[in-house]
Amino acid sequence: MENSYFLALFFFLVAIFYSSVGFGGGSSYLAILVIAGVDIYLLRSTALMCNIIVVSGGTYIFYREGYLNLRKAVPLVMASVPMAFLGGYLPLRAAAILILLGFSLLLASILLWFKDARTAQEGKSTDNSTKTAGLIGGGIGLLSGMVGIGGGIFLSPILNLINWSKAKNIAAIASFFILVNSIAGLAGQWMQHSPNVDLNWAWPLLLAVFLGGQIGSRLAVKKFDSAIIRRTTAVLILIASMKILNDHLFHFEEWLSGL
């Protein structure tokens, strides 16, 4: 794990891009750490800490600029926070986590590639009901807590698809959603087992995402065309998901024993 300085450069670039569209970058941090061979429990907690650092700044800036609609965000997070805590607390074995992570990254890569295929327009929302918010938030929260991401990469495309709000408002909600879910998922993990954190190794990564997040969050409230970077990142996540699934998918006995 002595390569954290090298990894910090990638984390810095990821943080700039993801924070510019309201995300924390958890899926890419996980992908990079999987490829680097980092322990599954360490990479989950590290990715969530990076998420929290990045979206804290983004959430504040979105709120200050008037893009964060708490009335729409609260029903989502009220359902997602307890489920994210539960997902982090579930005593899953490494094999089960890796299978879930592999499929989650596969889905994330697809959603990220096609993220801008449809953009929500103001005044054309199809369903903003509390029930819908609860189902969406709870489901994404549970998955996010189990695999160690904030869930914004799943939430944002879904909200765009159902015309939940305008694009920048959705980015603001996603940022807030990631923040509270990352905190809840990390708390659940740490309630289940002793905190798996190595700050001597992780501090360059945490510093890198702080700096990248500050840059990207300020780009988020401006026009920023990130299609090439977004699709490059989607390919990275796809490679990581294929690596995980290739290594672990066919170990059925170990996988099932961990559920």
HUGI-V179455 format. One record per backbone hydrogen bond with DSSP energy under -0.5 kcal/mol. CO is the residue of the C=O (numbers start at 1). NH is the residue of the N-H. Records with the same first field share a line. If there is no record, write none. Layout:
BEGIN
CO = NH, NH
END
This chain:
BEGIN
1 = 4
3 = 7
4 = 8
5 = 9
6 = 9, 10
7 = 11
8 = 12
9 = 13
10 = 14
11 = 15
12 = 16
13 = 17
14 = 18
15 = 19
16 = 20
17 = 21
18 = 21, 23
19 = 22
25 = 29
26 = 30
27 = 31
28 = 32
29 = 33
30 = 34
31 = 35
32 = 36
33 = 37, 38
34 = 37
39 = 43
40 = 44
41 = 45
42 = 46
43 = 47
44 = 48
45 = 49
46 = 50
47 = 51
48 = 52
49 = 53
50 = 54
51 = 55
52 = 56
53 = 57
54 = 58
55 = 59
56 = 60
57 = 61
58 = 62
59 = 63
60 = 64
61 = 65
62 = 67, 68
63 = 66
67 = 69
68 = 70
69 = 72, 73
70 = 74
71 = 75
72 = 76
73 = 77
74 = 78
75 = 79
76 = 80
77 = 81
78 = 82
79 = 83
80 = 84
81 = 85
82 = 86
83 = 87
84 = 88
85 = 89
86 = 90
90 = 92
93 = 97
94 = 98
95 = 99
96 = 100
97 = 101
98 = 102
99 = 103
100 = 104
101 = 105
102 = 106
103 = 107
104 = 108
105 = 109
106 = 110
107 = 111
108 = 112
109 = 113
110 = 114
112 = 115
114 = 117
115 = 118
120 = 167
121 = 124
129 = 133
130 = 134
131 = 135
132 = 136
133 = 137
134 = 138
135 = 139
136 = 140
137 = 141
138 = 142
139 = 143
140 = 144
141 = 145
142 = 146
143 = 147
144 = 148, 149
151 = 154, 155
152 = 156
154 = 158
155 = 159
156 = 160
157 = 161
158 = 162
159 = 164
160 = 163
162 = 126, 127
166 = 170
167 = 171
168 = 172
169 = 173
170 = 174
171 = 175
172 = 176
173 = 177
174 = 178
175 = 179
176 = 180
177 = 181
178 = 182
179 = 183
180 = 184
181 = 185
182 = 186
183 = 187
184 = 188
185 = 189
186 = 190
187 = 191
188 = 192
189 = 193
195 = 197
198 = 201, 202
199 = 203
202 = 205, 206
203 = 207
204 = 208
205 = 209
206 = 210
207 = 211
208 = 212
209 = 213
210 = 214
211 = 215
212 = 216
213 = 217
214 = 218
215 = 219
216 = 220
217 = 221
219 = 222
224 = 226
226 = 230
227 = 231
228 = 232
229 = 233
230 = 234
231 = 235
232 = 236
233 = 237
234 = 238
235 = 239
236 = 240
237 = 241
238 = 242
239 = 243
240 = 244
241 = 245
242 = 246
243 = 247
244 = 248
245 = 249
248 = 251
250 = 252
251 = 255
252 = 256
253 = 257
254 = 258
255 = 258
256 = 259
258 = 93
END
